[in-house]
Amino acid sequence: MGARQGSSERLPDNYQLIYDVIREAGAGVHLTTNDLYLRASSRRPGIGISTVYRGVQRLRDLGLIDEILLPGADSAVYEPTASPHAHFRCTKCGSLSDVAYELPQRTITELSKRTGAHISEATVTLHGLCQGCCAA
């Protein structure tokens, strides 16, 4: 079994492989479960798609990867956990890119006060036309 980064907890070999694939893809690369399956199965032909689905759920729950759910997208995408940032999705070509932005803590605190809710996580997704689609 492989060792989890920064922890003594160990991941099953298949989950470690999935984690390695996501980490090696790097920041700013957003992989679908099918992308992960194709990359993992090229390294370990016997891995099943259901193992990949279970693996991303476990890795997400452990905080090792981020799951990005976008309205209008065919499926969730996954990326290595990174510093807080937003995402931009082009409404014409569907491209997804990282944007260096995070909601200010004062905004989250104010929204918590206004709603009476404890906000544990905030994500920002921007939609519009990417530079390439604007130029076309």
C-alpha atoms as one frame of an Amber mdcrd trajectory, in Angstrom:
protein
   0.000   0.000   0.000   1.103   3.557  -0.655   1.554   6.157   2.042  -0.717
   9.167   2.052   1.082  12.470   1.679   1.681  14.140   5.045   0.065  11.362
   7.063   0.839   8.009   8.543  -2.514   6.721   7.208  -2.072   4.478   4.212
  -4.238   4.356   1.129  -5.088   1.158  -0.729  -2.828   0.792  -3.774  -5.577
   1.629  -6.278  -6.572   4.787  -4.397  -2.928   5.800  -4.162  -2.666   5.379
  -7.929  -5.694   7.618  -8.484  -4.231  10.205  -6.108  -0.885  10.046  -7.932
  -2.602  10.562 -11.299  -4.409  13.658 -10.009  -1.292  15.095  -8.342   0.860
  14.458 -11.399  -1.682  16.210 -13.635  -1.048  19.270 -11.487  -2.823  22.436
 -10.474  -5.214  23.856 -13.018  -5.907  20.473 -14.638  -9.456  19.294 -14.064
  -9.986  15.570 -14.651 -13.289  13.741 -14.968 -13.736  10.291 -13.498 -13.419
   8.888 -17.025 -10.119  10.777 -17.535  -8.869   9.297 -14.277  -9.977   5.808
 -15.272  -8.172   6.021 -18.623  -4.946   7.282 -17.043  -5.053   4.811 -14.142
  -5.917   1.826 -16.353  -2.955   2.589 -18.614  -0.761   2.013 -15.538  -2.800
  -0.764 -13.954  -4.954  -2.484 -16.601  -7.059  -4.405 -14.062  -8.442  -1.326
 -12.274 -12.206  -0.941 -12.611 -14.240   2.210 -13.151 -16.148   1.547  -9.900
 -12.812   1.534  -8.047 -12.049   4.943  -9.537 -15.464   6.259  -8.412 -14.939
   4.950  -4.869 -11.362   6.249  -4.884 -12.259   9.841  -5.759 -14.980   9.835
  -3.104 -12.528   8.661  -0.463  -9.774  11.046  -1.565 -12.299  13.917  -1.543
 -13.541  12.962   1.915  -9.936  12.859   3.182  -9.366  16.374   1.810  -6.662
  15.227  -0.603  -8.494  16.307  -3.754 -11.191  18.806  -4.608 -14.393  17.895
  -6.430 -15.804  20.612  -8.660 -19.493  20.428  -9.543 -20.559  22.833 -12.265
 -24.063  23.519 -13.537 -24.292  22.462 -17.166 -21.194  20.259 -17.020 -21.497
  16.585 -17.946 -19.789  15.395 -14.764 -17.768  16.465 -11.755 -14.083  17.186
 -12.225 -11.270  16.637  -9.772  -8.048  18.480  -9.029  -5.357  18.377  -6.363
  -6.304  20.285  -3.234  -4.706  23.699  -3.586  -4.879  27.156  -2.127  -8.347
  28.694  -2.372  -9.282  29.807  -5.876 -12.294  30.296  -8.113 -13.146  28.670
 -11.420 -14.201  30.166 -14.748 -16.332  28.109 -17.150 -16.839  29.261 -20.710
 -20.496  29.047 -21.650 -19.627  28.538 -25.320 -16.754  26.005 -25.466 -17.105
  24.570 -21.928 -13.458  25.129 -20.965 -12.717  25.335 -17.244  -9.852  27.322
 -15.784  -8.615  28.426 -12.373  -8.924  32.053 -11.300  -6.781  33.507  -8.526
  -9.619  34.679  -6.265 -11.226  33.737  -2.984 -14.134  35.249  -1.117 -12.925
  37.563   1.624 -13.431  36.116   5.115 -15.431  39.212   6.110 -17.957  38.391
   3.367 -18.325  34.805   4.619 -18.666  36.042   8.217 -21.326  38.583   7.199
 -23.272  35.954   5.251 -23.131  33.629   8.269 -24.526  36.367  10.505 -27.246
  37.267   8.026 -28.399  33.701   7.458 -27.764  32.333  10.940 -25.869  29.465
   9.318 -22.345  28.206   9.884 -20.606  28.388   6.488 -17.862  25.788   6.360
 -16.912  26.127   2.711 -17.411  28.632  -0.088 -16.783  28.132  -3.782 -16.950
  30.672  -6.558 -17.618  29.783 -10.186 -17.710  32.468 -12.845 -19.441  31.926
 -16.184 -19.034  33.790 -19.469 -16.981  33.691 -22.653 -13.302  32.770 -22.499
 -10.687  34.844 -24.312 -10.620  32.455 -27.278 -14.383  32.519 -27.721 -14.466
  36.311 -27.377 -11.877  36.614 -30.167 -13.760  34.233 -32.476
